[in-house]
Every structure is written in structure tokens, then in C-alpha cells.
Amino acid sequence: MAGPRAPESQREMLSLVSARVRDAYVRKPFYVEGALDLVSVCREMAGQGLTSVLVRDGARLGIFTTTDLRDALLREVPPQQIRVRDVARFELVDIDADADLFEALWRMVQHRVHRLLVRDGAEVRGLLGQLDLVSFVANHSHVIALQLDEAETVDALREAAQRIDAMAVWLHADGIRVERIARLVGELNRRLFARLWSLLAPPEVLAGSCLLVMGSEGRGEQILKTDQDNALLLRDGTDVAQLDELAARFNAALADFGYPPCPGGIMLTHRAWRATESEFRETIHRWVYGGDPDGMMHMAIFFDAVAVAGDAALLERVHAYACRLLTGEDRLLSRFAAPADQFEESSGWWARLTSRADEQPLDLKKLGLFPIVHGVRALCLRHDVRAAGTAERVEALVAAGALDASLGRDLSEALHYLMGLRLERQLADRAAGRTPDNSVRPAELSTMERDRVRDALAIAKRFRGVLRQTFRLDQL
């Protein structure tokens, strides 16, 4: 007798977790030659019942869809005189047939495409379409992405923001690894910020500025909505004071979407984080050489900055300037790295993780996450390594010979375990009506969880020792 059937959403997610691209419905490739005219191409598509075809044009391989046909018909040239290679798109996004379906989902969201070219080695297997994949995802991540891209009002964006939270909770409940959830949520959040900015800012501001997200959002490691960390870089000569109202509307809208204002004021509404390129350089110089005790932490927050809208060259130039100030300056690098070792550890935290009765919370961020994140950030600055997320930075440092490979693996595993445990506890707090934070209580953990927390915090502690030696923190 057959057992009870799993709920539909669970069965779909099991497919998403375990299935490969080759297991999905991959449409067989149908080719046309690039020199063929559009009328002939449409005749072929109609005969095959297709909405897209692959286009061969010498060594190039492209795609032609009914959307491309719509755009081509707006030309003044009759369609029978238009060669398909002139309207096809040749920048295809591909994926290996053995990749898992979540990777396919990620690439569609990241590149904003509806189809992926599926390859099996050198062989083209066909096309994986969005509609063929979306059935695997009950919360329809693509629908969220499309809703963000097509939103014409702030209210429409608010609805999409709420769905991002629901999607993250659902993916976690169904066993998706925390780093994958963070990557997908980060991409959708950045798209949300960019769309909101485009709805609020006038064209001249959009063209002459660069909207930044920083901190965990910039690193792609934020899942549940936490404090806003954003900034605006403007071209020199812009009247920053005239943007007061725009900045207030932007930050207020994000707060309404569920992104709390930053208690430290790291938002567009604060003048220091809304500045021209020259002004921002002066601010960075003060952070590094001035007496502000928070200067280096502000540098650290800015180091994680990612451009989400506007002229990204503004960020590239200012970021390069900031790195030049610190590169090769051992004393300054030591000051930058020092916060990774700033939190005093309770001498009994190790023993507390063996007790089932300990109700005192342990702060996962202070004891584990922050030392790893900031220590890796400092090493990247020291070795001129540029990568967005902490795990990617660890990988780049290992590849550059700046970090022991075994320690690198341990750091990535500890990071992801602590991120996952924090998320689990935050969701439990939210369900119980409590304000989520970064703490866990040993009494609420299973024996296996306590062992894993102890191992992860031990790795963070060992890494702090490496940082002390590397940056000579005992000499500060």
C-alpha cells in the first residue's frame, strides 16, 4: 500500500533540491540559419509550434523569439527583407545539463532571461524555459523578479518585498542551503532597491549618481530584513542639499517595506552618506587619518559596498582610492583589522555549550560571525583581493596563497552553519512574537547542535589568533 503523498509544495521543492537540469523538460534545439529572412523563419516556427529558435551564424549561436519578432516588426523594413541574424540575440546564458535546478533558477534571476541554453559538454541539449522551471518553485521566484522589474508604483514594490520574505522562509523550511537562500534574496533585494530608486529619482539624478548597498546586504549575506545600510555617490558639481526630500522618501519607503532604519544613520538621509565623489574621498581620508573611533568601521562598511543603480564607475573610483590609502600601510591595516578581535569572550562559553540547563544567550554574531566576516575583509584589503561575499573572499584568498586552504574550508563551513542557525532562531523568535536577534540559548539546542556551535566558535577563535599574529594586534 502506498504511503501518504507529500504536499505538492514539498514534492516540488524536493525536485528543486535533488533534480538536475537534464531531469527537467529541456526543449530540443531547432536551428535556423542566420541568413534566413523573418517570414521564412516564422513559417518554420509555425510549422513546429515554436515560440523560439536557435540561430546559427557562422561560429555564433543566438536565439530568436516571438518578442524579437515584435520588435523587428516595428522597423520600417519589410520583414521579408530582414535577416534573422540582424534581430537575433547572440549573448546566450548557458548551463550544464548536470547542474542542479536551483542553479538554473539563480541564473535566470541574475541575468533576467526566460531561457537558458543547456549544454552537455560541447553538445547543445536544447533550451530550458522559465515556465518549465517555475513549476518546481511554489513561491515562484521568477514571478517576484518580474513583479519587481515591471512595478510602476511604490505600492507594487511593497507587495513584492513581502513576497521575498515569504520565499526565504519557505526555502529555509524545505532544506535549501542558507548560502543559496542568501544569494537569491540578495539579488532580489538589490533589484528592489534599484527599481524603487528609478521610480523616485528624476532622470538627471539617475544618470549622475550611484546608489550603493553596504554591509551584509552588499556581501549578499542578509536574508531577513535588518537595518538599512545604503549610500549615494554623486558626480562632482551636484547640489547634494537639494536631494534631502528624495533621500527621505527613499529611506521611508524602504522602512515601510520592512527594512528598519539604521540606528547608526548609515542611510541616504544622513549627509555623510549622500555626497559627491570629492566629498566622499575627503570623508574616507578622515576615517583613515582622523581621530574618529568609528572611522575604520565606517571604512569596513564601505568596503562591502555594491552598486545597485546608476553610474558604477563612481563607486569603482572611490573604492580604489580607499584601498590605496591602506595598501602597504601596516599600522593602518592593523587598526582596520582590530575590531575582529574586539569582543571579549566569556571564559565559560565553551563549558556552557555542554549544559542542557543554560538559559543565558550566546551572541553568534559577536563570537563567531563578525570575527570571520571582518577578519576575512581585512585580509582581502591587505592582499588586494576583491570579491563580494565572505565565502567568495575566502576562496579568493586561498587561491592567492594568502590563507591556508584547510582554514579556509573551516571558515566557510563555520560561516554558513552559524548563518543557518541564526536564521532558524530568528524565525523561531518571530513566530513566538519576539524581536529576532543574533543569540541562541544552549538549553534550546540539541546535543548535535551544541557540538556544532562549539566547533564553529572554536574555528572563529582560532582565526582570531591568526589575525592577531598577521596584523600584530597585540602591538596596538
N, C-alpha and C positions, 0 to 999 in steps of 0.2 A: 504493500500500500504506500502510495506516495506521501511524503511529508507535507506539511503546510507550506504554501508558497510564500516566498518573501514579498514584502510590499514592493510595488512597482518601482518606487524611487530607489530602494535598496538594490534591487536587481540591476537597475540602470547604472548605479554607482559602482557596483561590483564589476560590471563590464568596463567602466571607465578606468578602474584601477588595474584590472588584470589583462584586458584585451590589448592587442596590438593593432596598428593601423591596418595591417593585412587582413585582420579579422573583421573589419568594418566593410561597409559597402563601398568599394572603390570602383568607380565607373571606368570601364575600359576606354583606352585612348582612341580618339578618332581624329585623324590628321587631314589637314588641307595644305596645299602649297601656298606660299606667300604671294605668288603672282596671280592667284585666282581672284576674280572680281567678286564684289559683295553679293550680287544677285546669284551667282553660281554657288557661293558659299551658303547662302540662305536656303537655296534649293537642296543642297546636301544636308543641312541641319534639319530641314523639314522632313526629308525622307528618312532620316534616322531618329527623329523625335528628340533632338538635342537642343539644349539652350547654350551650349558652349562647344568649341572645337579647339584642338591644338594646331598651331600654325608653324609649319616648317619653312624657314627662310635661310637657306644655306646652313651655316653652323648654328644659327639661332633657333630657339624654340620659344614660341609665345602662345598666347591664348586669345581667343576672340569669343565674346559673349553677346547675348542679346542687349546688354547695357551698352556695349561698344557699338552695336548696330544703331541703337537710338541716337547716340552722339554723332555717328557718321552721317545719319540722315539729315542732320542739321546743317551739313555742309552744302555749299552751292553746287558742288559737282554731282552729277547723277550717279547713283550707286553702282551702275554697271561699269562706270569708268574709274571706280576706286578699287585699288588693290588691297586685299585684306591685310597685307604686311604693313600698310600705311596707317591702319587704325587698330591693329592688334597690340597687345601689351607683352613685352618680352622680359620684364623683370618678375619672373615667376618665383614664388616661395615654395620650396620643396621640403619633403620629409621622407625619411627612410621607412620602408614598409614594416620594419621591426620596431620602430619607435612606438611607445605606448600612446594611447589615445589622449591622455592628458597633455602630452607634449604637442599633439596636433591642435588641441583646444587652445593652448598657450600661443602657438604661432599665429593662429587665426586672429586672436585678440590683439597680439602685439603688432602684427603687420596690417591689420584692418582689411583682411581679404576674406572672401567667401569660399575659396577653393584652394587646395594645396595639391601640388604635383607630387605624386607618390612614386618613389624610386626604389628599386630592388637592386642595389649595386648600380651598375651602369644602365640597367634596363628601366624604362618607364612603365610602371604598372597601370597608371591612369590618374584620375582625379578624385580626391576626397572632398565632397561638398559640405558646406556648413549645415544644410538641412539633414544630411545623412549622419552628421556627428551630433547635432544638437539634441537628438532623442536620447543620447546617453546621459545628458545632464538635466536633471529635473528642474533646476533653478535657472537654466538657460542663460549661461554667462554671456553668450553672444547677444541675447536679447538685451541684456543690461548694456553691453558695449554699444549696440545700435541705438538704444534709447539715449545714451549719453551723447553720441555723435549727432543725433537728429533733434535733440532738445532745443526748442525755440524759446523756452521760458525758464525762469528760475524754479518755478513750481515743478516742472517736468524733471529737472535735475534733482530736486529733493526726493522725488519718488525713486529715482534710480539709486540715490545714495542709500536709501533704506534697504533696497534690494541687495546692495553689496554686502551689508552686514548679514542679512539673512543667508546669502550664499556662503559666506565664510563659516557661519555656524554650522550650516548643513554639511559642507565639505569636511569640516573637522569631525563631526559626528559619524561620518561614513569612512573615516580612516585615511583621508588624504594627508600626506606628509605636510608638516607645518611650513616647511620652506617653500613648498609648491603653492600652498594657500597664500602665503605672504607675497609671492611673486605675482600671482594673478590679481590679488586685491590691490597691490601696489600699482599695477598697470591700470586698473580701472579707476583707482583714486586719482592718479595723475591725469587721466583723461577727463575725469570730472572737474578737477581744478582748472584745466585748460579750457574746457567748454564754458565754465562759469565766467572765467576771465574774458573770453571772447564775447559773451553776452553783455557784460557790464562795461568793458573798456572801449572807448572810441578808437577808430582805425589808426589814428596817428599815435596813440599810446601803445597799441598792439605792435605797431611796426618799430617803435623806438624804445622798446623795453624788453626785459627778460624776467618772466615770473619763475621764482625758484621755490622748491620744497626742500626741506633740510631734515637733519636728524634721522630718526628711524624711517620716516616717510621717504627721504632721499635714498636711504640704503635699501629700501624695499623690504623692510623687516617689521612693518606695522600691519596688524590685522584688524583688531578692534579700534574704533576711533579713539584717539587720545589727543593730547594737546596739539594745537596748530603750531607748525614751525614753517613759516613762509617769509619770503622777502621779494623785493622788486628792485632790479637794477635798471637804470635808465641811461640813455645816451647823454653825454655831457651837453649842457645847454638847456636841458629840460627844466621847467619850473616845477620842482617837486612839491612845493606847497599847494599848488592847485589840485593835487591828487588826493587831498585829505578826504573828501567825500567819497571818491571812488574806492579808496582803500577801506574806509569804514563799511561801505556796502559789501565789499568782497568778504571781509572777515566776518561781518554779521551774517551773511548768507551761509558761510561755512559753519558757523555756530548753530544756525537754525537747522542745518543738515545733520548735526550731531557731532561736529568736530569742536571740542571745547576750546575757548581762547587760551593762549599760552600764559600761565601765571607770570613768566619772566618777560612777557611783552615781545617775544620774537615773532612779530607779525607785521604785515604791511602798515597797520595803523600807527606803528611806532617809527618815528622819523629815522632812527638809526638803521632800520631795516627797509627803508624806502629811500634810495639815494642814487645819485648819478655815479658813473664809473669812477670819476676822480674822487668824489666824496667817499666812496666805499674803500678805495685804496688808502685814503687818509685814515679811515676808521680802522682798517686792518693794521696799519702801521702803529696806531695807538694800542691796539690789542697786544701786539708783539712787544713793543718797546716801552709802553706806558706802565703806570703802576696799578692799573685796574686788576684786582684779583680774579675777576671773571673773564679777563681778556682772552686767555688761552682756551677756556671752554667755549667762548664765542667762536674762536678760530676753529675748534673741533666741530662745532655745529655747522659752520660754513663749509668745512672740508667735505661734508656729506651732501652738499647742495647739488641738485639736479635741475636742469632747465625743463620746464613743462610747457612753456608757451613763449613766443616772441623770438628775439634775436639771441640765440645761444652763444654767439661769439662774445657777447658781453661777459657772460659767466666764464668762458674759457680764458679770456684775458685777465680777469680779476683773480681767478683761481691760480693761474700761472704766476701772477705777481705774489700772491700769498705764499706759494710754495718756494719761490725764490728767496723770500725773506728768511725762511727757516732752513733751507737746504744747506748742509755743511756747517750749521751753527749748533754745535753740540750742547752748549749751555741752554740755548733756546729750545732745542728739541727735548731736552730733559724736563724743562718746565712744561712743555706741551704734554709729555708722557705722564707726568707726575700724578694727575688725577686718577689714573688707572689703579694707583696704589693708595688712594686717599682714605678709603673706608676702613675703619677699624673693625677687625673681626672679633666676635665674641669667642673667648678661648674655649667655650663649651659647645660650640655649634656641632662639632664632629660627634661628641657623645650624645647630643640631643637627638641626632638622627637615628640613634639606636633605641630611642624610647617611644613607646606607644602612648604615653600619657602626657607628652609635652605639648602644651597648648600655645606656647609663645611662638609668634610667627618668625619665619626666616625670610629675609628680603632677597629674592632671587636676583634682582637687578643689581643690588649693591655687592653681593657676594660673588655673583657669577657672570651675569650678562654684561654689565658695564666694564669690568676689568678686561673681558675678552674683546668686546667691541672697541673700546678706546685703545687698548694695547695694540691691537691689530692696526688701528687707524694710525697710531704713532709710528709703527714700523713701516707702514706704507709711505708716510711722509719722509721718513729717514732714508728710504731706499728708492724714492721717486717712483712708486708703484701707484697706478691709477686704476681703480675698479670701484664699482658702485656698492655692492653688498659685502658684508663681513666674510661670508664663506668664499666669495669670489676673490676677495683680497687675500685670504689665507692661501688659496690655490695659487695666486699670482706670486705671493712671497715665497712659497715653496719652490715654484718654477724658477724664480730668480736666485735661489740659493740663500735667501735671507731668513729662512725659517726651516727648522728641522721637519722633515716630512712626517715623522711619527707624531710629533707635537701638533703639526698642522691638522692631521686627521683627528686627533683627540679634541682639538679646539672646535672644529666644525661639528663633531658629534655632540660635544657638550653644549655648544650654542643652540643647536636645533632641539636637543632634548629639553633644555631649560625654556626655550621659546614655546615649545609644545605644552609643557607642564604649566607655564604661566597662563597660556591661553585657556587651558582646561579649567584652572582655578578661577580665572576671571569670568568665564562663562557660568561657573557654579555660583560665584558671588552675584552675578547679575540675576540669575534665576531665583536666588534667595532674597532679592531685594537689597543686597548690599552694594556699596560702591566698590567696583573692582580695583585691585591694586597689584603690587608685584610680590606679594607674600604668600607663603604656604605654611601650614601648621603641621609639624611632623606627625602629630596624633591622627591627622586625617589621611596620611599616606599609607599605602600598603608596604609590606616589608620590601618588595622588589622596588617600589618607587623610592623608598628611603635610601636603599643601596645605590640606586642610580643618581639620586640627588647628591649623595655623598661623593660618588665618583666624579660627577660633573664639577662640583665645587672644588674638589681636590685638584682637578685639571686647571681650573681658574687660578687656584693658589699657586700651583707650580709655574704657571705662565707669569704670574706677578713676580716670582723670583727671577725669571728670565729677563723681565723688563727692568727690574732693579739693577741687574748686572749690566745689561745692554746700555741703559741710559744713565747709569751711575746715580741712581736716585738717592742713595744714602749720602751723597755729597752736596745735595741741595740745601 
